[in-house]
């Protein structure tokens, strides 16, 4: 009940400002032409925004005539440093604003980049589209189904252009893999193995920054948004990935990137079931979220349980062996996205096939890598290619009004898998999903 009450308070907050601002932005969308400059605001200027999204934006902004004009962050230090950072890279001044009410009251903001805490993405995305702005919103889209449904409905109602930060969908090698699987040449997927392993006690920790954050310098109530109230906690503000309900950690951050490719490659909207196990086995620093997790996702048609495949997902912070892998298997071989190649590894050999009077089934080896046209670059900006490509696709769609590669539907699907994974972590039970009610179920009952 506390969550529902806080959600109502949040949605009421700034309603008048958002309604007034939306009229200006919606009118803009109807008249924007190829030569009109698109002015963009930043929502949340932390590590992801400065380290990835802003460089990716600036790498493409000149070609597509976009510019950054404002920075919204509720912590005064981050908004001032963010404004200075953008001016240093772009050579143009931007205006720091205290919060999103002030941002959306401006008539010079046509779209926004959102990179805030995990739990805030859906509500900040909803806020943006209801204010008539297009938005690039970082993943995860949502880790509660209520937030996911709210955001999805708002995007469909407003018709705004939203790109989710699952940038694999704009990466040429992944696009080639998708086309290959869709062609039928790979065959039916029989298993997927995914890993994301690091050995980093400081991963998602901010020991040097936490002492700098004082409650008087930010807006704790706005930070909490629709989550239950608790007293100010600088660690939960800056190291949110370690603490539920602000993040689930491994599933929020890493699972969604990889499980999104399963939905994309197969066209399946969500798992049939999920189970999970793990714990905090080594890094006992007060965190709530696991440092080690193994989860198994069952995929396939809901009306035919004899068809399908498993996704085995493992991740740990305690030993980096295995690194990051995405391995798709068919009867004929393997699609290795970590090496971006197709090989006959594990396929049905002539010897094994002969025992059953069958024909061998071995895939032809080939690379998924290809040369692509380089986007415009600047000596001051260094963006990773995947994020840059995803950003460029969003910018192009803001102009064309076409659906982006990583659409709200893609974000909604990964949110379902994420919410099922979280329910499996929290209950230790097998988790399913009800398509009619769009609810996560544990033992046939709705998991809140």
Buried (B, 14 or more C-beta within 10 A) or exposed (E): EEBEEBBEEBBEBBEEBBEBBBEBBBEBBEEBEEEEBBBBBBBBBBEBBBBBBBBBBBBBBBEBEBBBBBBBBBBBBBBBBBBBBBEEBBEEEBBBBBBBBBBBBBEBBBBBBBBBBBBBBBBBBBBBBBBBBBBBBBBBBBBBBBBBBBBBEBBEEBEBBBBBBBBBBBBBBBBBBBEBBEEEEBBBBBBBBBBBBBEEEEBBBBEEBBEEBEEEEBBBBBBBBBBEEEEBBBBBBBBBBBBBBBBBBBBBBBBBBBBBBBBBBBEBBBBBBBBBEBEBEBBEBEBBBBBBBBBBBBBBEEEEEEEBBBBBBBBBBBEEEBEBBBBBBBBBBBBBBEBBBBBBBBBBEEEEBEEEEEEBBBBEEEEBEEEEEEBEBBEEBBBBBBBBBBBBBBBBBBBEEEBBBBBBBBBBBBBBBBBBBBBBBBEEBBBBBEEEEBBBBBEEEEBE
